[in-house]
């Protein structure tokens, strides 16, 4: 069909469908309405298909055509390596199932338009992808394989959710050879039976070269490794030290001088970006004990000004990313490890939240102020633990003048925690993983990260400051960025309630909602039991993901009415943005124009920060999974004790003491035919009645490790097969 004629016919059809009186019609009905003869209906169908390809119209399951928005919904596509996928649509409790034949040319992560077929009771609604609105994958990282007989090649994606290999035509491979890890830029996204195409734009190295594995993940997630030149030039202009002149000038502007207040930083041994310090005093006022808790945060906003190159880059990155072998910082090291780091004995500009706390843990007064501080000692979690929990005489002698301060801190932290727990705050105490690497990046040890009295103490103080700051700005009705955590989906909570009944536990659910205190009580009841890992995990999975928003809807997990992220502006952009708002408020700069400015920019900033946080979390998890697989490759054939952490129809997952998780496939259980019972998360042998269920202790042997799929296969140890 001639281009102008097609355009004209498209316009005619859109004018018809945009008419308020239009109702969805089938092809035949449209043809009759438009007076299209039977022999020309093929041309009408071609125009309709062209409009569908443009995403302007959609067709229902009954074959009726209308504007896309009539039948279509917009969401994010998540692919499965078996070819099907799911689309998450905001406002829908459950994701839409997309059958393999209905995925179109959508790839994992794409924002898509789908038509929806609602399902009956108990069934998941299904959808059909009609248009990709936004591509998530402009580039793909994978392993290059060159054709032996021809000059073309293929890239096998590292991401198993990208289910088709990328065809690389002759001359588009940059000289890559089989076994090279490459980044390929997509030139075509293919279709149902056609592979995507692309050209190699970077050779990362051979698959077995040291560091290529992590570099592949860095590239796959689009994590920035270097800073633009103008950002580094700005960073170079930032002073290395805080001059006496700057201090004097800032004090004249109203900054509070807290240099004489004893304070410490408490961080991990290898931390270099020290953005929070704490101080405490305890006194008796009017016959009652009062604590003064100071949380002092690096004044990053003083150096990273709005609309600067540093600010634009920090916004783009959104967060620092902590991978197993490196940190990709939000800000250049000159700031994050230099002038913005609260180093021992060095004067620094800060934003201080000083809270007055009574013996019940109630914050009865507070001050948020710009300040000048000087940290007395740089402490580590290890040494503070040795003082407070181990009472190590050597360490206590080394820090003798500070020991009373740490004891007061432990005392107040316990009070704050008790208060938080009383209102229903949920504390998931899952062990984080610490991977120890050698100089070549090979994992030599994997162990749970120690969460002790010192880490909890800092956590308690940061939570108190974050709540205090959020509450003040909420009640002042000023534009702000909150950290929110919504109520869990009622369907997921009902499933959890049904499951825990099998163990003799129950949840009180009122009007389709559950109070966080109910979940907290449940976690307390299961503490120390064999089913604790299982129920804790299922409880966590029933929760929604926390995010940044401009509307304060509260934080379910913390049982807090108001919450924000204020305490880490070196590594999180929302904290930096909050500091700007606070500083504008303190200095009387929040006029109508400035408030309007924040109301305009904050919604998108909050959304972007949430997306960057998810990206960072996923990349971090991928690097840890990879190193776990590499570590277990050296232990194939060895036997370990573990706990069943997940059960499915295809087998069960076992978590070892070092946090490594692997799968015992049902096909490896040769003593019986095993049936999966979803309601109790059990595999049961039909003849023997042998059961495998969550929380059960087993011994497993490492059978296989797959670096590409990031999977570890276990088999039951001989002693467990009898």
NUBATOR-498814 format. One record per residue (C-alpha): x, y, z; residue in one letter. Coordinates in steps of 0.25 Angstrom, whole numbers, plus 5000, padded with zeros to 4 digits. Layout:
BEGIN
XYZA/...
This chain:
BEGIN
500050005000X/500550144996X/501150215008X/500250345007X/498950255005X/499350175017X/499550295025X/498150355021X/497450225024X/498150215038X/497650355041X/496250325036X/496150205046X/496750275057X/495750395056X/494650285056X/495250215069X/495450345076X/494050385074X/493350375088X/492150305082X/493050195076X/492950055082X/493949935080X/493649865067X/494149745059X/494749755045X/493449715038X/492649825046X/493749935043X/493649895028X/492149905028X/492250045035X/493250095026X/492650035013X/493849955010X/493549845000X/493749695004X/494949684994X/495649805000X/495549755015X/497049705014X/497449855012X/496649895024X/497249785032X/498649835028X/498349975033X/497849925046X/499149835048X/499949965044X/499250045055X/499449925065X/500949925062X/500950075065X/500350045078X/499150135075X/498050025075X/497849885081X/496949765079X/496149695089X/496149545091X/494849545083X/495449615072X/494949755074X/495749875071X/495850005079X/496850105084X/498050035091X/497750095105X/496350035104X/496849895105X/498349915108X/499049935121X/500549975123X/501549905131X/502949845132X/503249715126X/504049605133X/504449485124X/504649345129X/505749255122X/504649155118X/504049265108X/502849315116X/502849435125X/502049535134X/501649675133X/501549755146X/500449865145X/500349975156X/499149955163X/498949805160X/499149715172X/499649605163X/500549605151X/499949565137X/500449435131X/500949445117X/501049315109X/502249295100X/501449325088X/500949455093X/502249515097X/502449585084X/503849645083X/503849685097X/505149655105X/505349655120X/505149785127X/504449855115X/503249945118X/502149885110X/500649905106X/499849785108X/498449745106X/497849665117X/496949545118X/496349545132X/496349405139X/495349335147X/495449315162X/496749265167X/497449275153X/498449375149X/498049485138X/498749465125X/499249575115X/499749595101X/500949685098X/500449785087X/501549885087X/502949915094X/502850055099X/504250065105X/505449975103X/506249925115X/507349865107X/508049945097X/509349865100X/509449715104X/510649655111X/511049505108X/511949405102X/512349415088X/512349285079X/512849295065X/512249205054X/513249095050X/512849095035X/512449245033X/512849375037X/511749415046X/511549385061X/510549385073X/510549445086X/510049355097X/509449455107X/509949445122X/508449485126X/507749355125X/506449435124X/506849485110X/506449355103X/507049365089X/508449375085X/508849505078X/509249485064X/510549565060X/510749585045X/512049575038X/512949695041X/512249735053X/513049655063X/514249745066X/515149625064X/514549545076X/514849395077X/514049285083X/514049295098X/514149445099X/513249525108X/512649635100X/511749755100X/510849755088X/509949875083X/508649825078X/508249875064X/506949785063X/506149725074X/505649605066X/504349545068X/503649415071X/504449335061X/505549425058X/506849455067X/507149595071X/508349645064X/509549735068X/510949775067X/512049755077X/512449895083X/513449845094X/514249725097X/514349705112X/515349585112X/515349435111X/514349365120X/515449315129X/516249445131X/516349495145X/515249605147X/514449585134X/513349515142X/513049635151X/513349735139X/512249665131X/511249685142X/511649835143X/511449855128X/510149765128X/509549865139X/510049985132X/510850025145X/511750145142X/513150125145X/513850255142X/513350405144X/513250505132X/514350595131X/513550715136X/513150645148X/514550615152X/514950755149X/513950805159X/514350705169X/515850745168X/515350895171X/514750845184X/515650875196X/516450765202X/516350815216X/515350905224X/516051045225X/515951125238X/515351245229X/514251155224X/513951105238X/513851255243X/513051295232X/512051175234X/511951205249X/511551345246X/510451295237X/509851225249X/510551085248X/510551025262X/511950995268X/512050855273X/513550835272X/513650815287X/512550715288X/513150575289X/512750485277X/513150365270X/512950295256X/512650145257X/512850065244X/513449945237X/514949925237X/515049945222X/514050065222X/514650195216X/513350285214X/513050315228X/511750395227X/511150385241X/511650415255X/510950395268X/511050465282X/510250445295X/510150505309X/509250465320X/508750555331X/507750575342X/506650685339X/505550715349X/505750575356X/505750495343X/506850435334X/506950495320X/507850455309X/508350555298X/508650475285X/509450545274X/509450485260X/510450565252X/510350545237X/511450595227X/510950725220X/511150675206X/510150775200X/511150885204X/512050835193X/511150775183X/510250885179X/508950875171X/509150875156X/510650855157X/511250745149X/511550665162X/510050675165X/509650625151X/510550505152X/510150475166X/508650485162X/508950395150X/509650285159X/508650295170X/509450215180X/510750155182X/510850005178X/511549905187X/512049785179X/512849675185X/514249725180X/513949875178X/513149995181X/512550085170X/512350215178X/511250315176X/512250425178X/513750435174X/514750385184X/515250525186X/513950555193X/513450425198X/514750385205X/515250535206X/514550655211X/513250595212X/513750475221X/513650495236X/515150465238X/515750455252X/516350585257X/515850665245X/514850785246X/513650755237X/512350825233X/511150745237X/509650745238X/509350695252X/508050645258X/508150655273X/507050575280X/506550585295X/506050445299X/505350405312X/505550265319X/504350215311X/505050235298X/504150355294X/504850465286X/504250585294X/505050695287X/506050715276X/506850815268X/507250795253X/508450895251X/509650915242X/510850895250X/512450885251X/512950765257X/514250685260X/514150535262X/515050485274X/515250345270X/514950255258X/514350125264X/514049995257X/512849905260X/513849795264X/514549875275X/513149935280X/512649795281X/513949755289X/513649865299X/512149845300X/511949695298X/513249625301X/513849725311X/515149705305X/516149765315X/517249795305X/516249875296X/515549935308X/516849995313X/517250045299X/515950125299X/515750145314X/515350295313X/514250255303X/513650135310X/512650205318X/512150275305X/511950135299X/511250085311X/510250205311X/510050175296X/509750025298X/508750065309X/508050165300X/508050075288X/507349965296X/506250065301X/506050115286X/505949975281X/504949935292X/504050055289X/504150015274X/503849875276X/502649905285X/501949985274X/502149865264X/503449885257X/503849765249X/505349715250X/505749615240X/507149565245X/507549495232X/509049475231X/509749555220X/510849495212X/512349535213X/513149475202X/514749475204X/515549485191X/516949465188X/517749565180X/517249505167X/515849515171X/515649365174X/514749345186X/515549275198X/514449285208X/512949315210X/512349335223X/511149415229X/511349555232X/511349585247X/510249665252X/510549695266X/510249795278X/511149905271X/510449895257X/509049895264X/509450015272X/509750095260X/508450045253X/507650085265X/508250225265X/508050245250X/506650195250X/506350295261X/506950415253X/506250375240X/504950365247X/505150505254X/505550575242X/504350515234X/503350545244X/503750695245X/503650725230X/502350645229X/501650735240X/502250855234X/501550815220X/502850845212X/503250765200X/504050645204X/504550505200X/504050395209X/504450255210X/503150175209X/502750035211X/501349995208X/500449895214X/500649755208X/499649695198X/498449635206X/498549515196X/499949485201X/499649505215X/498549405214X/499449305208X/500449325219X/499349315230X/498849185223X/500249125223X/500649155237X/499449085242X/500148955239X/501148995249X/500149035260X/500249185258X/499249285254X/499149435249X/498049525253X/497649595240X/496649705241X/495849765229X/496849705219X/498049775226X/499049725236X/499749805246X/501249795246X/501149755261X/500449635257X/501649595248X/502649635259X/501949545269X/502049435259X/503549445257X/503649455272X/502849325274X/503749245264X/505049295269X/506049185271X/505049075265X/505348985253X/504349055245X/504849195247X/505749205234X/504549165226X/503449245232X/504349375233X/504649355218X/503149345214X/502849465223X/503849545216X/503349495202X/501949545206X/502449685208X/502549795197X/503849865194X/504149995201X/504350115192X/504550265191X/503250355189X/502850495191X/501550445198X/501650405212X/500950275214X/501750225226X/502750105227X/502049975230X/503249895233X/503749995243X/502350025248X/502650165246X/501750285242X/502850355236X/504150315231X/505250365222X/506750345218X/507550455224X/508850385229X/509650355217X/509750465207X/511150415202X/510550285196X/509050315194X/508450425186X/507050445193X/507850475206X/508650585198X/507350635193X/506750645207X/507950715212X/507750825202X/506250845206X/506750845221X/507850945218X/506851035210X/505851035221X/506951065232X/507451185224X/506051235221X/506151205206X/504851125205X/503951235198X/502851205189X/503751195177X/504651095183X/503551005189X/502951005175X/504350965169X/504350845179X/502950805176X/503350795162X/504650715162X/504450625174X/503450525169X/504350485157X/505550485166X/504950395176X/504450295165X/505850295159X/506550275172X/505650155175X/506050095161X/507550115163X/507450055177X/506849925171X/507849925160X/508949935170X/508349825179X/508149735167X/509649755163X/510149725177X/509349595178X/509849555164X/511349575168X/511049495181X/510349385174X/511549375164X/512549365175X/511749265183X/511749175170X/513249195168X/513549165183X/512749035182X/513448985170X/514548955179X/513748875188X/513048775177X/512848645184X/512948695198X/511848685208X/511248795216X/510048805227X/508948905223X/507548945225X/506448935214X/506149075210X/505149055199X/504248945193X/503648935179X/503148825170X/504548815163X/505248795176X/505748865189X/506748975192X/507748955203X/508449065210X/509849035217X/510349105229X/511249195220X/509949245214X/510249175201X/508949115195X/508749005185X/507748915179X/507448765181X/506648725168X/505448635170X/506048555159X/507248515168X/506348455178X/506248315173X/505748245185X/504248285182X/503348365174X/503148505181X/501848585180X/501948735183X/500848795193X/500848945190X/499948975203X/501048915212X/502248945204X/502648795204X/503148685195X/502548545200X/502948405195X/501748335190X/502148195195X/503048225207X/502348355212X/503748415213X/503648565214X/504548685211X/503948815216X/504448955219X/505348975232X/505748825231X/507248795234X/507948705223X/509348665219X/509648695204X/510848665194X/511248775184X/510948715171X/511048825160X/511348975159X/510849055147X/511549195146X/510649235134X/509349205141X/509949245155X/509349115160X/509849005170X/509348865170X/509348775182X/509048625184X/508648565197X/509748505205X/509748355206X/509348365220X/508148435217X/507748345206X/507448225215X/
